[in-house]
Amino acid sequence: MSRSPSSRAVLAVRAVKTGVTAGLVATALVVTLGGATASPADAERVPSDARCSGAAGKTIVRTRDGATRVVSFERGWRVYRGDRPGTLVAVCPD
C-alpha cells in the first residue's frame, strides 16, 4: 500500500531545496567576487618603478616560495605565459 505525499510536504521539500540552492549560489558568488576584489599584498603595492631601479630591461617575478627575483625579460615572459612556475610582478622598462 503506497501513499503519495501531501501537497504541503511536496511544497515544503521544494522550498528547502530552493533555499539550499540559493544559499550555495550566493556563497559561490561571494567567494568568487571577494577573491577578485581582494587587495594585493603590501609588497605588490610598491610602485614598479621603485622596484625596477637598476634593472632596466628585466622583469621581477615571485617564486613559489614567495621570494621576489629580478630575472631576464625572456624568463619573465615564460613565467607570465605559464611555461615556468611563479608570478610576474613587474616589467622594468629600458
C-alpha positions, -999 to +999 in steps of 0.1 A: +000+000+000+016+032-012+005+067-003+016+098-022+029+127-001+006+155+007+009+187-013+021+205+018+050+180+022+059+184-015+058+222-012+080+221+019+106+199+003+107+221-028+111+252-006+140+237+013+157+226-020+153+261-034+167+277-003+197+254-002+204+260-039+201+298-035+224+297-005+251+278-024+249+301-054+251+332-031+281+317-013+299+309-046+293+345-058+306+360-026+337+338-026+344+345-063+338+382-062+356+385-028+387+369-044+385+392-074+384+424-053+409+414-026+436+439-021+471+429-032+498+422-006+518+451+007+548+441-014+528+444-045+516+480-036+551+494-041+553+511-075+571+490-100+595+519-109+608+518-073+615+480-076+630+484-110+658+507-100+689+495-118+670+466-135+663+482-169+651+456-195+644+430-168+614+416-150+605+409-114+589+375-106+577+360-074+588+324-069+566+296-055+582+301-020+572+338-021+607+353-028+610+380-055+637+378-081+650+401-109+653+380-140+656+384-177+627+396-198+626+363-216+623+343-183+597+367-170+577+363-202+578+325-198+565+329-162+537+352-175+527+326-201+527+298-175+557+280-191+577+285-158+565+285-122+559+318-104+541+350-108+551+380-129+552+411-106+567+438-128+583+446-161+611+471-159+613+494-189+646+502-206 
